[in-house]
Amino acid sequence: MQASSCAAAPALDAPSLSAARRAIRVLFFVLGMAMGVWGAQVPAVKAHYGLDEQTLSLALLAGAGGAVLCLLTAGALVARFGARRCVQAAGTLMLASVAAVLQVRSLGALFALMLLLGAGSALFDVAINAEGSALEQRARRKLMSGLHAMFSVGGMAGALLCSLLHRGGVAPQFQLAGSAAAMAIALWASAAGLGSQRTDSEEAPAPIAWPRGILLWMGVLTALCMVAEGSMYDWSALFIRQELATDAATGALGFAAFSAAMAIGRLFGDRVRERFTPVALMRGSGVLATAGMALALTTAAPAVALLGFMLVGLGLANVVPVMFAAAAQVPGVSPAHGVAAVSSVGYLGFMVGPPLIGALARWSSLTAALWAVALFAVLMGVAARAVLGRSG
């Protein structure tokens, strides 16, 4: 299988489809678990380095900046070296950064590790999404939401694992190092099932995936979703622990609840995509995410806040799979380049969103700052028809 346009490729037989989907599912799980473990440990990172919200937001900005810079060339890298090599190299870089982040105390080292974490996770993300989109086209049926469900399951598993290890008294630095080692084994075992070939496109891939035309606007819509999703990764655990005065183990459940709901939404997402137009799906997503944030931010009960985060997860569950699948099918653009172009704009949500929340929290409070997430969810639903109206 190749990370390239597969519109004319023959359909896969059942055994080949099963093997390919199994390999890609594991890799989506690994990416989600890495992000879940990281998200659950943000309070530990904040305490380890003695950071305030503004400095923490700058560290998060470094990670998102590394992601955006890498995304500009990720499509060309996948086309040139193949998905397998990109997944192996990028995944190793990502997991090494996760393992090392609590092993040092230098602020400069933290920013460097965040930059590497962002770059590694971005290239890994593009490679597996391009492979998933190509597989969906060759399978002749919708698969992307199911693949992204594994990302959410991985995020939930990572956050729950950290919560259990917190309760067991395991130090955060050992949690990160041990989980990174386990994920590395799964990554290298599954990467062997990916295509190693370079793109079969007759045109040489552009070295930089500048988003243009419809890809640019798809990216903007994706960015609105990723502001909310990125904020859940980076601030949900801290919100539950700090604003609602809970312990570290309960705080880690904030991200776990969000990821669990995303996983459920995505497990049924391919059926939802068959029943509803993209515009209707995006509008419903905006309503659910907005309602969930409002519920979480207006309660003093941790259980109710967790329920709110679950509604946010359900609302956002199928936005990125829909947008990436659409980007991978734009005529004249390879799947890797389409995904990379949309991701490069979408990741601006990760880059701008979480640091913006941190800056607003410093001026007011984290609770007040997170209302910005509800605003972006509203904008996402409102903008859906302008971007996807023709396809809806």
C-alpha positions in Angstrom: 0.0 0.0 0.0 1.2 3.5 -0.9 0.7 6.8 0.8 -0.5 8.3 -2.5 -3.6 8.8 -4.5 -5.4 5.5 -4.8 -8.4 6.5 -6.8 -7.6 4.1 -9.6 -6.2 1.3 -7.4 -7.9 -2.1 -7.2 -10.0 -2.9 -4.2 -8.3 -4.9 -1.5 -9.3 -8.5 -0.7 -10.6 -9.2 2.8 -7.3 -10.6 4.3 -5.2 -7.7 2.9 -7.7 -5.2 4.1 -7.8 -6.7 7.6 -4.0 -6.8 7.9 -3.6 -3.2 6.7 -6.4 -1.9 8.9 -5.0 -3.7 12.0 -1.5 -2.2 11.5 -2.9 1.4 11.0 -5.2 1.0 14.0 -2.3 0.2 16.3 -0.4 3.2 15.0 -3.4 5.5 15.6 -3.7 4.0 19.1 0.0 4.7 19.8 -0.3 8.4 18.7 -3.4 8.8 20.9 -1.8 7.1 23.9 1.3 9.3 23.5 -0.9 12.4 23.6 -3.0 11.0 26.4 0.1 10.3 28.6 1.4 13.7 27.8 -1.9 15.5 28.5 -2.3 13.7 31.9 1.2 14.8 32.9 0.9 18.5 32.1 0.3 19.3 35.8 3.5 17.4 36.7 5.4 19.2 34.0 4.2 22.5 35.4 5.3 21.6 38.9 8.6 20.0 37.8 9.8 23.2 36.1 8.0 25.6 38.4 6.0 27.2 35.5 3.2 29.7 35.7 0.4 29.5 33.1 2.0 32.0 30.7 5.4 30.1 30.6 3.6 26.8 30.3 1.6 28.2 27.4 4.9 29.3 25.7 6.2 25.7 26.1 3.0 24.4 24.4 3.5 27.0 21.7 7.0 25.6 21.0 5.5 22.1 20.5 2.8 23.4 18.2 5.3 25.5 16.3 7.4 22.4 15.7 4.3 20.6 14.4 3.4 23.4 12.0 6.9 23.7 10.6 7.1 20.0 10.1 3.7 19.8 8.5 4.8 22.2 5.7 7.2 19.5 4.4 5.5 16.3 5.8 3.7 15.5 2.6 6.9 15.7 0.6 8.7 13.5 3.2 6.0 10.8 3.1 6.0 10.9 -0.7 9.8 10.6 -0.9 10.6 8.1 1.8 7.4 6.2 2.3 5.0 5.9 5.2 6.9 3.2 6.9 10.2 5.1 7.3 8.4 8.3 8.3 6.4 6.5 11.0 9.5 4.8 12.4 11.6 7.9 12.5 8.9 10.3 13.6 7.5 7.9 16.2 10.9 7.3 17.7 11.5 11.1 18.0 8.0 11.6 19.5 8.3 8.9 22.1 11.9 9.8 23.1 10.7 13.4 23.7 7.9 12.2 25.9 10.2 10.0 27.9 12.8 12.7 28.4 10.5 15.7 29.4 10.6 15.0 33.1 14.2 13.8 33.2 15.8 17.3 32.9 15.2 20.6 34.6 16.5 23.1 32.2 13.9 25.4 30.7 15.8 25.4 27.4 15.7 21.6 27.3 12.0 21.7 27.9 11.4 24.0 25.0 13.7 21.9 22.7 11.9 18.7 23.7 8.5 20.3 23.0 9.7 21.4 19.6 10.9 17.8 18.8 7.7 16.4 20.2 5.6 18.6 18.0 7.6 17.9 14.9 7.7 14.1 15.5 4.0 13.8 16.2 3.1 15.9 13.2 5.0 13.8 10.7 3.7 10.6 12.3 0.1 12.0 12.1 0.4 12.9 8.4 1.9 9.5 7.5 -0.8 7.4 9.2 -3.6 9.6 8.0 -2.4 9.4 4.5 -2.2 5.6 4.7 -5.7 5.5 6.3 -7.2 7.7 3.6 -5.6 5.6 0.9 -6.9 2.4 2.6 -10.4 3.9 2.8 -10.4 4.6 -1.0 -9.1 1.1 -1.9 -11.5 -0.6 0.5 -14.4 1.2 -1.2 -16.0 2.0 2.2 -15.6 4.6 5.0 -13.0 3.7 7.5 -11.4 7.0 8.8 -13.7 7.6 11.8 -13.0 4.0 12.9 -9.3 4.6 12.6 -9.5 7.8 14.5 -11.5 6.0 17.2 -8.3 4.1 18.0 -6.5 7.5 18.5 -9.2 8.4 21.0 -9.0 4.9 22.7 -5.3 5.4 22.9 -5.7 8.8 24.5 -8.2 7.4 27.0 -5.9 4.5 27.8 -2.9 6.8 28.4 -4.8 9.1 30.7 -6.4 6.2 32.7 -3.0 4.5 32.9 -1.5 7.7 34.4 -4.4 8.0 36.8 -3.9 4.4 38.1 -0.1 4.9 38.3 -0.6 8.1 40.3 -2.8 6.3 42.7 -0.1 3.6 42.9 2.5 6.1 43.8 4.6 5.8 40.7 6.6 8.9 40.0 5.6 10.9 36.8 9.0 10.6 35.2 8.8 6.8 35.4 5.3 6.8 34.1 6.4 8.7 31.0 9.6 6.6 30.4 7.8 3.2 30.9 4.8 4.0 28.7 7.1 5.4 26.0 9.1 2.2 25.9 6.0 0.1 25.6 4.6 2.3 22.9 7.9 2.1 20.9 7.6 -1.7 20.8 4.1 -1.6 19.4 5.0 1.1 16.9 7.9 -0.7 15.4 6.0 -4.0 15.2 3.1 -2.4 13.4 5.0 -0.1 11.1 6.2 -3.2 9.2 2.7 -3.5 7.9 2.8 -0.1 6.2 3.8 0.7 2.6 7.5 1.4 2.1 7.1 2.7 -1.4 7.3 6.3 -2.4 4.5 8.0 -4.1 3.4 6.7 -7.5 2.4 10.2 -8.7 4.0 11.2 -12.0 4.5 14.7 -10.7 7.3 15.4 -8.3 5.8 16.4 -4.9 6.1 20.0 -3.9 8.7 20.4 -1.1 6.3 22.6 0.9 2.6 21.9 1.3 1.3 25.5 1.1 -2.5 25.2 1.6 -4.5 26.9 -1.2 -8.1 27.1 -2.4 -10.5 24.6 -0.9 -7.6 23.0 1.1 -7.0 26.3 2.9 -10.7 26.7 3.9 -10.8 23.0 5.0 -7.8 23.8 7.1 -9.5 26.8 8.7 -12.5 24.7 9.6 -10.2 22.0 11.0 -8.3 24.6 13.0 -11.5 25.7 14.7 -12.0 22.1 15.9 -8.4 21.7 16.9 -8.5 24.8 19.1 -11.1 22.9 21.3 -9.4 19.5 21.0 -5.9 21.0 21.8 -7.3 22.8 24.8 -8.8 19.5 26.1 -5.4 17.9 25.7 -3.4 20.6 27.5 -5.8 22.1 30.0 -8.5 19.6 31.0 -6.5 17.8 33.6 -5.3 21.1 35.1 -8.8 22.5 35.1 -10.2 19.5 37.1 -7.3 19.5 39.5 -6.8 23.2 40.0 -10.1 24.9 39.4 -12.2 22.2 41.1 -9.6 21.4 43.8 -9.1 17.7 43.2 -6.1 15.4 43.4 -3.8 14.4 40.5 -5.5 11.1 39.9 -8.9 12.7 39.5 -7.4 15.5 37.4 -6.1 12.9 34.9 -9.7 11.7 34.4 -10.6 15.0 32.7 -8.7 14.1 29.6 -9.8 10.4 30.0 -13.5 11.4 29.9 -13.0 13.5 26.8 -11.0 10.8 25.0 -13.5 8.1 26.0 -16.4 10.1 24.5 -14.4 10.8 21.3 -13.7 7.1 21.0 -17.4 6.3 21.3 -18.3 8.9 18.8 -15.7 7.7 16.3 -16.6 4.0 16.7 -20.0 4.9 15.3 -18.7 7.7 13.2 -18.5 5.9 9.9 -22.2 5.1 10.2 -22.9 8.8 11.0 -21.0 9.9 7.9 -23.2 7.6 5.8 -26.4 9.1 7.3 -25.7 12.8 7.5 -24.2 15.4 5.2 -20.9 17.0 6.2 -22.7 20.3 6.9 -25.3 18.7 9.3 -22.5 16.8 11.0 -20.4 19.9 11.6 -23.3 21.9 12.9 -24.3 19.1 15.3 -20.7 18.9 16.4 -20.6 22.6 17.2 -23.8 22.4 19.3 -22.6 19.4 21.3 -19.1 20.9 22.0 -20.6 24.3 23.0 -23.1 22.7 25.4 -20.4 20.5 26.9 -18.0 23.3 27.6 -20.9 25.4 29.1 -21.8 22.5 31.4 -18.2 21.9 32.5 -17.5 25.6 33.2 -20.6 26.3 35.2 -20.4 23.6 37.8 -18.4 23.0 41.0 -18.9 19.2 40.9 -16.0 17.3 39.2 -18.4 14.5 38.0 -20.6 17.1 36.2 -17.5 18.7 34.7 -16.4 15.3 33.4 -19.8 14.8 31.8 -19.3 18.2 30.1 -15.9 17.1 28.8 -17.6 13.9 27.4 -20.1 16.0 25.5 -17.2 18.0 24.0 -15.6 14.8 23.0 -18.7 13.5 21.3 -19.2 16.8 19.5 -15.6 16.9 18.1 -15.3 13.2 17.5 -15.9 13.1 13.7 -14.8 16.6 12.6 -11.1 15.7 11.9 -11.8 12.3 10.2 -14.3 14.0 7.9 -11.9 16.9 7.0 -8.9 14.6 6.5 -10.8 12.2 4.3 -12.1 15.1 2.2 -8.6 16.6 1.9 -7.2 13.2 0.8 -9.6 13.2 -2.1 -9.1 16.6 -3.6 -8.4 16.1 -7.3 -4.8 16.5 -8.4 -3.4 16.3 -4.9 -1.9 13.2 -3.3 -3.4 12.0 0.0 -0.2 12.9 2.0 -0.2 16.4 0.5 -3.9 17.0 1.1 -3.7 15.8 4.7 -0.5 17.8 5.3 -1.9 21.0 3.8 -5.1 20.8 5.9 -3.2 19.8 9.0 -0.7 22.7 8.7 -3.6 25.1 9.0 -5.5 22.9 11.5 -2.5 22.7 13.8 -2.6 26.4 14.1 -5.5 25.7 16.3 -3.2 23.7 18.5 -0.6 26.4 18.2 -2.8 29.4 18.9 -5.5 27.8 21.1 -3.7 26.3 24.2 -1.3 29.2 24.6 -4.2 31.7 24.2 -6.0 29.9 26.9 -2.9 30.1 29.1 -2.5 33.8 28.5 -6.2 34.5 29.2 -6.0 32.3 32.4 -3.1 34.5 33.6 -5.1 37.6 33.2 -8.4 36.2 34.6 -8.8 32.5 35.5 -8.6 29.2 33.7 -12.4 28.8 34.0 -13.0 32.2 32.3 -10.3 31.5 29.6 -11.9 28.2 28.6 -15.1 30.0 27.5 -13.0 30.8 24.4 -13.3 27.1 23.5 -17.1 27.3 23.4 -16.8 30.3 21.2 -14.6 28.5 18.7 -17.0 25.6 18.7 -19.9 27.9 17.8 -17.8 29.4 14.9 -17.0 25.9 13.7 -20.7 25.1 13.3 -21.6 28.4 11.8 -18.8 28.2 9.2 -19.6 24.7 8.0 -22.0 25.7 5.2 -19.6 28.3 3.8 -16.8 25.7 3.5 -18.7 22.4 2.9 -22.0 23.6 1.5 -21.4 22.3 -2.0 -20.6 18.8 -0.7 -23.6 18.9 1.7 
